[in-house]
Amino acid sequence: MPPFKPISRDNLIRALRKAGFDGPYSGGRHQSPNPHRGDIGKDLLLRILKQADITREKFEAL
């Protein structure tokens, strides 16, 4: 992964899948749309990683 900075939704999903996560899916097996415009900011990224129990260092090493 690039240095810890805002990241696109697609790159975040790619990294989370590399870490062993599956999804995102809403209802069926289709990806849900991105409600955010543009990249995911560092604050939201930190909250997502915390919920996924992934450290910043581990995320950057993916």
C-alpha positions as CSV (number, residue, x, y, z in Angstrom):
1,M,0.0,0.0,0.0
2,P,1.1,3.6,-0.5
3,P,2.0,5.7,2.6
4,F,-0.9,6.3,4.9
5,K,-3.0,8.9,3.3
6,P,-6.5,9.3,1.7
7,I,-7.3,6.2,-0.3
8,S,-9.9,5.4,-3.0
9,R,-12.7,3.0,-2.1
10,D,-11.4,0.4,-4.6
11,N,-7.9,0.4,-3.2
12,L,-9.3,0.1,0.3
13,I,-11.4,-2.8,-0.6
14,R,-8.5,-4.4,-2.4
15,A,-6.3,-4.0,0.7
16,L,-9.0,-5.3,3.1
17,R,-9.5,-8.4,0.9
18,K,-5.7,-9.0,1.0
19,A,-6.0,-8.9,4.8
20,G,-8.7,-11.6,4.6
21,F,-12.0,-9.7,4.5
22,D,-14.8,-10.4,2.1
23,G,-17.4,-7.9,0.8
24,P,-18.8,-5.3,0.8
25,Y,-22.2,-6.6,-0.1
26,S,-25.6,-5.2,0.6
27,G,-28.5,-7.6,0.1
28,G,-27.3,-9.7,-2.8
29,R,-23.7,-10.4,-3.9
30,H,-23.3,-7.0,-5.6
31,Q,-21.1,-4.3,-4.2
32,S,-22.9,-1.4,-2.6
33,P,-22.4,2.0,-4.0
34,N,-20.0,4.4,-2.4
35,P,-21.9,7.1,-0.5
36,H,-18.8,9.3,-0.2
37,R,-17.5,11.5,-3.0
38,G,-13.8,11.1,-3.8
39,D,-11.2,9.4,-1.6
40,I,-11.7,8.0,1.9
41,G,-10.0,10.4,4.3
42,K,-7.4,9.4,6.9
43,D,-9.8,9.8,9.8
44,L,-12.4,7.5,8.3
45,L,-9.7,5.1,7.2
46,L,-8.3,4.9,10.8
47,R,-11.9,4.1,12.1
48,I,-12.3,1.4,9.5
49,L,-9.0,-0.2,10.3
50,K,-9.7,0.0,14.1
51,Q,-13.0,-1.9,13.5
52,A,-11.2,-4.4,11.4
53,D,-8.5,-4.8,14.1
54,I,-5.8,-3.9,11.6
55,T,-2.9,-1.7,12.7
56,R,-1.7,1.1,10.6
57,E,1.6,-0.6,10.2
58,K,0.0,-3.9,9.1
59,F,-2.2,-1.9,6.6
60,E,0.8,-0.2,5.1
61,A,2.6,-3.5,4.7
62,L,-0.2,-5.1,2.7
